[in-house]
Amino acid sequence: MDKKVPTPLPIGNSIFEKVMENGCYYVDKTLLIKDILDSGTEVILCTRPRRFGKTLNQTMLKCFFENTTEIGGKDTMALFKGLKIESAGAEYLEHQGKYPVIFLSFKDVERDTFERTLTEFKKLITNEFRRHNYVVDKITHEGKRELFKKIAACEGSYDDYTDSIKFLSECLNAYYGKKTIILIDEYDVPLNRAHINSFYKELIGFVRPLLSSTFKDNKYLQLSVITGCLRISKESIFTGLNNLSIISILNKDYAEYFGFTQSEIDALLAHYGFESKAQEVREWYDGYMFGNTEVYNPWSSLNVVRSWVVYADEYPKPYWVNTSGNDIVRKLISEADSEMRADLEILLSGGTISKEVHEDVTYDEIDKNSDNLWNFLFFTGYLKKVGERKEGVKIFLDLSIPNSELQYIYETKISEWFKEQIKQKDFQQFYSAILNGNAEIVQKELSDLLLDTISYFDSQEAFYHGFMLGILAGQPNFSVKSNREAGKGRSDIIMRHLSKRGQAVIFELKWTDNIREITAKADEALRQIDEKLYCKELEDEGYDSKNILKYGIAFCKKDCEVK
């Protein structure tokens, strides 16, 4: 009997039409159509973290609403056969295929200069004009007809493009006798890139009039859905838009349509026969809270199921970490002051921090204070809400790390940052103190480093072991070896000169959570080196006992004692 071929998973495919035509596994989010129509809202801005289904939903809306008579003539209703919207009622199905649609995705409009970014915007708009090129012969006004041709040829002026989307909606309205639906996906991706590359204000000067003309008092607009990662303040980009409804992850509206709910995860795992792995998926990819709805990361959930289809014993992995550079986490860690580092330590040890929430942070304001940075991390999916309270007019959220995947991201970025710090620091005095047996200087240098780094204490001695290995690894002409995995009877760390005639150093490390015990712990570590004859290993290798130094070091959070 032939082995059943599993339903293909739509990894990397965010185009609804292709997902359905290729018979991929689809988590049905089509009731989003019903909720949007029921809302009666003209312009909706819905913000969600990256890879949470924004583009798939936008292409689903396009596929449902668009009148395809002039652009291929496909019967798109067949794609919705058996989906939830089909049984929602005739009053919703009557909207299917009835509207001209303008669809623009800004997710690839990210370049390192303003000029190149503007060029990409022009190309994007030009391609949408070309997609609707059939209307040009029906434009009776000669000036408008020539303007349409100019934009479609990518020859329009700067001002032509800032008013272009509204102009296209006017042309489509004249052709179809129906108002236009405008869908803009990942609207803030270019703004994020502009912030990173220091041309944010220049780009705002183009994007603000582009979007304001599109949505403000546009009599040719039926409805619009805009998606992105971050809510941008009206003053920054949506000036004067009174018809805009902003739905962030704090809102209950549309909460279940981005990410996978528990029932959807259960159905996914059951479909592929992985019900026994439900706990692993929960620990790694669950934990996001949109409104009052708990959701899983859909990108990572689909990827881990695909890995199990091939190798059933595969461990969960941090798939989300590879979808972008996670620059914001690195920035938080590298620029953190003592208060922010303390907050990070609380988060990494499984605790929660409380921060005032600001929903209208702009990209150029992220660096102004730590509250903005924490808000950015929350709204882009790097932290989750576990509690909420109100103090006067201010709202405070209790925040924590959502799951094992995000824990991995933070720990990885902290490790990278620490290695970079080590490379930049001059450790000559520290290394000299070690080789000269100057415990006082070694203690001072270690204490200064501990104050300036980020530790988390669930791993206790393991953290300090890695900490010591990191800073000892840069000593020239010495090899540093960790022996803690080799079992009893061997010291924690041995530093050997490459020549047997040189020095060797033995380090035994202890950890305590009681500062009163720190001196006794350091003495205990030093005694252990002698009692367990750790020097014998080095002497057997040929090192002279007179050239072997022994250090007992005890750690207690940000303090240390060196003997």
Sequence and secondary structure as in RCSB ss.txt:
>XXXX:A:sequence
MDKKVPTPLPIGNSIFEKVMENGCYYVDKTLLIKDILDSGTEVILCTRPRRFGKTLNQTMLKCFFENTTEIGGKD
TMALFKGLKIESAGAEYLEHQGKYPVIFLSFKDVERDTFERTLTEFKKLITNEFRRHNYVVDKITHEGKRELFKK
IAACEGSYDDYTDSIKFLSECLNAYYGKKTIILIDEYDVPLNRAHINSFYKELIGFVRPLLSSTFKDNKYLQLSV
ITGCLRISKESIFTGLNNLSIISILNKDYAEYFGFTQSEIDALLAHYGFESKAQEVREWYDGYMFGNTEVYNPWS
SLNVVRSWVVYADEYPKPYWVNTSGNDIVRKLISEADSEMRADLEILLSGGTISKEVHEDVTYDEIDKNSDNLWN
FLFFTGYLKKVGERKEGVKIFLDLSIPNSELQYIYETKISEWFKEQIKQKDFQQFYSAILNGNAEIVQKELSDLL
LDTISYFDSQEAFYHGFMLGILAGQPNFSVKSNREAGKGRSDIIMRHLSKRGQAVIFELKWTDNIREITAKADEA
LRQIDEKLYCKELEDEGYDSKNILKYGIAFCKKDCEVK
>XXXX:A:secstr
          TT   HHHHHHTT      THHHHHHHHH  SEEEEE  TTSSHHHHHHHHHHHHB  TTTT   
GGGGGTTSGGGGS HHHHTTTT B EEEEE TT   SSHHHHHHHHHHHHHHHHHHTGGGGGG   HHHHHHHHH
HHTT   HHHHHTHHHHHHHHHHHHHSS EEEEEESTTHHHHHHHHTT HHHHHHHHHHHHHHHHTT TTEEEEE
EEESS   TTTTSTT SSEEEE TT  TTGGGSSB HHHHHHHHHHHT GGGHHHHHHHH  EEETTEEEB HHH
HHHHHHHHHH TT     GGGGGS  HHHHHHHHH  HHHHHHHHHHHTT  EEEE  TT  GGGTTT HHHHHH
HHHHTTSSEEEEEEEETTEEEEEEE  SHHHHHHHHHHHHHHHHHHHHHS  HHHHHHHHTT HHHHHHHHHHHH
HTS   TTSTHHHHHHHHHHHHTT TTEEEEE GGG TTS SEEEEESSTTS EEEEEEEE S GGGHHHHHHHH
HHHHHHTTTHHHHHHHT  GGGEEEEEEEEETTEEEE 
